[in-house]
């Protein structure tokens, strides 16, 4: 059963089996099984001006995740959620499998990435963790800007 977490800098629906560690402009999340790590960053909140596109948001998200990858990743996804745009793509580095997401709403841009060892990419456990992360990203919201 998921519970809604409000960590001040960001809120989201948290699936069971995860631990969350809020920091200045990011939240680090680790599953209890210690396979992989999710990073949610709000440091890029004002990086996109309207109207956003999937490509614009992915450029910012890949840069935040430290990816130098040229072109699109695999398993491209994009969703419109009310007045928000969310999407993600998968990448492989020399050592890691990474899924990178963005969630853009009128309050700003949130980017997130999950990484796990490359050799574990096809394990059912890692696939389930990616689905958990996607549910987190789709539910994520920023606090309203302070006037």
C-alpha positions as CSV (number, residue, x, y, z in Angstrom):
1,X,0.0,0.0,0.0
2,X,1.4,3.4,-1.0
3,X,1.5,6.4,1.3
4,X,1.7,10.0,0.4
5,X,4.9,11.7,1.6
6,X,5.5,15.4,1.9
7,X,9.2,16.0,2.3
8,X,9.0,19.8,2.1
9,X,10.9,20.2,-1.2
10,X,8.7,17.6,-3.0
11,X,5.8,15.3,-2.3
12,X,4.8,12.0,-3.9
13,X,3.1,8.6,-3.4
14,X,5.7,6.3,-1.8
15,X,5.5,2.5,-2.4
16,X,6.3,0.2,0.5
17,X,9.9,-1.0,0.8
18,X,11.7,2.3,0.1
19,X,13.6,4.6,2.3
20,X,13.8,8.3,1.5
21,X,16.5,10.8,2.4
22,X,15.7,14.5,1.7
23,X,18.6,16.9,1.1
24,X,18.8,20.5,-0.1
25,X,17.5,20.2,-3.6
26,X,17.1,16.4,-4.0
27,X,15.7,13.3,-2.4
28,X,17.7,10.1,-2.5
29,X,15.7,6.9,-2.3
30,X,16.9,3.4,-1.7
31,X,14.8,0.2,-1.8
32,X,15.2,-1.9,1.3
33,X,16.8,-4.7,-0.8
34,X,19.6,-2.1,-1.6
35,X,19.5,-2.8,-5.4
36,X,19.8,0.6,-7.1
37,X,19.1,4.1,-6.1
38,X,16.6,6.7,-7.1
39,X,17.4,10.4,-7.2
40,X,14.7,13.1,-7.4
41,X,16.0,16.6,-8.1
42,X,14.3,19.9,-8.0
43,X,17.5,21.9,-8.8
44,X,16.3,22.2,-12.4
45,X,12.9,23.6,-11.3
46,X,13.1,26.7,-13.5
47,X,15.2,25.2,-16.4
48,X,12.3,25.0,-18.9
49,X,10.1,27.8,-19.9
50,X,6.7,27.1,-21.4
51,X,5.7,25.5,-23.6
52,X,7.8,22.4,-22.8
53,X,8.5,19.5,-25.1
54,X,9.6,15.9,-24.3
55,X,12.9,16.6,-26.0
56,X,13.6,19.8,-24.0
57,X,12.7,18.1,-20.7
58,X,14.8,15.1,-21.5
59,X,17.9,17.2,-22.3
60,X,17.7,18.8,-18.8
61,X,17.0,15.4,-17.2
62,X,19.9,13.6,-18.9
63,X,22.2,16.4,-18.0
64,X,21.1,16.4,-14.3
65,X,21.7,12.6,-14.3
66,X,25.2,13.0,-15.6
67,X,24.5,11.3,-18.9
68,X,26.4,12.4,-22.0
69,X,24.3,10.2,-24.2
70,X,23.6,11.5,-27.7
71,X,20.1,11.1,-29.0
72,X,17.1,9.4,-27.4
73,X,17.2,6.5,-25.1
74,X,15.2,3.2,-25.2
75,X,11.7,2.6,-24.0
76,X,10.7,6.2,-24.6
77,X,7.5,7.3,-22.8
78,X,5.5,10.5,-22.6
79,X,2.3,11.3,-20.8
80,X,0.1,14.3,-20.4
81,X,-1.4,14.5,-16.9
82,X,-3.9,17.4,-16.6
83,X,-1.7,20.5,-17.1
84,X,1.6,18.5,-16.7
85,X,3.9,16.6,-19.0
86,X,5.9,13.6,-17.8
87,X,8.2,11.2,-19.6
88,X,11.2,9.0,-19.5
89,X,13.8,7.1,-21.4
90,X,16.3,4.3,-20.5
91,X,20.1,4.4,-21.0
92,X,23.0,2.0,-20.5
93,X,26.4,3.2,-19.4
94,X,29.5,1.1,-19.1
95,X,28.5,0.0,-15.6
96,X,24.8,1.0,-15.1
97,X,21.3,0.7,-16.4
98,X,19.6,4.0,-15.9
99,X,16.0,5.1,-16.3
100,X,15.7,8.9,-16.5
101,X,12.3,10.8,-16.0
102,X,11.0,14.3,-15.9
103,X,7.7,15.7,-14.6
104,X,6.9,19.3,-15.7
105,X,3.9,21.2,-14.2
106,X,3.2,24.9,-14.0
107,X,5.1,25.0,-10.7
108,X,8.3,23.8,-12.4
109,X,10.4,20.8,-13.5
110,X,11.3,17.8,-11.5
111,X,13.8,15.3,-12.8
112,X,14.6,11.8,-11.5
113,X,16.8,8.9,-12.3
114,X,17.1,5.3,-11.1
115,X,20.4,3.4,-11.6
116,X,21.2,-0.2,-11.0
117,X,24.1,-2.4,-12.0
118,X,23.9,-3.1,-15.8
119,X,24.2,-6.8,-15.3
120,X,21.0,-6.8,-13.3
121,X,18.9,-4.8,-15.8
122,X,16.8,-7.7,-17.0
123,X,16.0,-9.1,-13.5
124,X,12.4,-9.1,-12.4
125,X,13.4,-7.3,-9.2
126,X,15.0,-4.4,-11.1
127,X,12.0,-4.2,-13.5
128,X,9.7,-4.0,-10.4
129,X,11.8,-1.3,-8.9
130,X,11.7,0.8,-12.1
131,X,7.9,0.5,-12.0
132,X,7.9,1.7,-8.4
133,X,10.1,4.7,-9.5
134,X,7.7,5.5,-12.3
135,X,4.7,5.6,-10.0
136,X,6.7,7.9,-7.7
137,X,7.6,10.2,-10.6
138,X,4.1,10.3,-12.0
139,X,2.7,11.3,-8.5
140,X,5.5,13.8,-7.7
141,X,4.5,17.4,-7.0
142,X,6.3,20.6,-6.0
143,X,5.0,22.9,-3.2
144,X,3.4,26.0,-4.5
145,X,5.9,28.9,-5.0
146,X,6.1,31.3,-2.1
147,X,5.0,34.8,-3.1
